[in-house]
């Protein structure tokens, strides 16, 4: 609660992004001074972004449209997005769905 008082008021921005499919990011939502979030999916995504007042946001074409495959595998352990069964060193991969 104390930290939230220091940050101040938030403002919300509603964005619509037309997804190009699950295999590539459709757009990046940039948060000035904080970074960006890549949006991936099929169809229209309605996104509400809430940021402290004074933090600008924008939508741009994705910097890394196909990076979702590597990022998702490293953060979720999803076998559907992993490359082959072995790492570069020749060891078998461990993780969800692996034996």
Secondary structure as a PSIPRED ss2 file (coil, helix, strand):
# PSIPRED VFORMAT (PSIPRED V4.0)

   1 X C   1.000  0.000  0.000
   2 X H   0.000  1.000  0.000
   3 X H   0.000  1.000  0.000
   4 X H   0.000  1.000  0.000
   5 X H   0.000  1.000  0.000
   6 X H   0.000  1.000  0.000
   7 X H   0.000  1.000  0.000
   8 X C   1.000  0.000  0.000
   9 X C   1.000  0.000  0.000
  10 X E   0.000  0.000  1.000
  11 X E   0.000  0.000  1.000
  12 X E   0.000  0.000  1.000
  13 X E   0.000  0.000  1.000
  14 X E   0.000  0.000  1.000
  15 X E   0.000  0.000  1.000
  16 X E   0.000  0.000  1.000
  17 X E   0.000  0.000  1.000
  18 X E   0.000  0.000  1.000
  19 X E   0.000  0.000  1.000
  20 X E   0.000  0.000  1.000
  21 X E   0.000  0.000  1.000
  22 X E   0.000  0.000  1.000
  23 X E   0.000  0.000  1.000
  24 X E   0.000  0.000  1.000
  25 X E   0.000  0.000  1.000
  26 X E   0.000  0.000  1.000
  27 X E   0.000  0.000  1.000
  28 X E   0.000  0.000  1.000
  29 X E   0.000  0.000  1.000
  30 X E   0.000  0.000  1.000
  31 X E   0.000  0.000  1.000
  32 X C   1.000  0.000  0.000
  33 X C   1.000  0.000  0.000
  34 X C   1.000  0.000  0.000
  35 X E   0.000  0.000  1.000
  36 X E   0.000  0.000  1.000
  37 X E   0.000  0.000  1.000
  38 X E   0.000  0.000  1.000
  39 X E   0.000  0.000  1.000
  40 X E   0.000  0.000  1.000
  41 X E   0.000  0.000  1.000
  42 X E   0.000  0.000  1.000
  43 X E   0.000  0.000  1.000
  44 X E   0.000  0.000  1.000
  45 X E   0.000  0.000  1.000
  46 X E   0.000  0.000  1.000
  47 X E   0.000  0.000  1.000
  48 X E   0.000  0.000  1.000
  49 X E   0.000  0.000  1.000
  50 X E   0.000  0.000  1.000
  51 X E   0.000  0.000  1.000
  52 X E   0.000  0.000  1.000
  53 X C   1.000  0.000  0.000
  54 X C   1.000  0.000  0.000
  55 X C   1.000  0.000  0.000
  56 X C   1.000  0.000  0.000
  57 X E   0.000  0.000  1.000
  58 X E   0.000  0.000  1.000
  59 X E   0.000  0.000  1.000
  60 X E   0.000  0.000  1.000
  61 X C   1.000  0.000  0.000
  62 X C   1.000  0.000  0.000
  63 X C   1.000  0.000  0.000
  64 X C   1.000  0.000  0.000
  65 X C   1.000  0.000  0.000
  66 X C   1.000  0.000  0.000
  67 X C   1.000  0.000  0.000
  68 X H   0.000  1.000  0.000
  69 X H   0.000  1.000  0.000
  70 X H   0.000  1.000  0.000
  71 X H   0.000  1.000  0.000
  72 X H   0.000  1.000  0.000
  73 X H   0.000  1.000  0.000
  74 X H   0.000  1.000  0.000
  75 X H   0.000  1.000  0.000
  76 X H   0.000  1.000  0.000
  77 X C   1.000  0.000  0.000
  78 X C   1.000  0.000  0.000
  79 X H   0.000  1.000  0.000
  80 X H   0.000  1.000  0.000
  81 X H   0.000  1.000  0.000
  82 X C   1.000  0.000  0.000
  83 X C   1.000  0.000  0.000
  84 X C   1.000  0.000  0.000
  85 X C   1.000  0.000  0.000
  86 X E   0.000  0.000  1.000
  87 X C   1.000  0.000  0.000
  88 X C   1.000  0.000  0.000
  89 X C   1.000  0.000  0.000
  90 X C   1.000  0.000  0.000
  91 X C   1.000  0.000  0.000
  92 X E   0.000  0.000  1.000
  93 X C   1.000  0.000  0.000
  94 X C   1.000  0.000  0.000
  95 X C   1.000  0.000  0.000
  96 X C   1.000  0.000  0.000
  97 X C   1.000  0.000  0.000
  98 X C   1.000  0.000  0.000
  99 X C   1.000  0.000  0.000
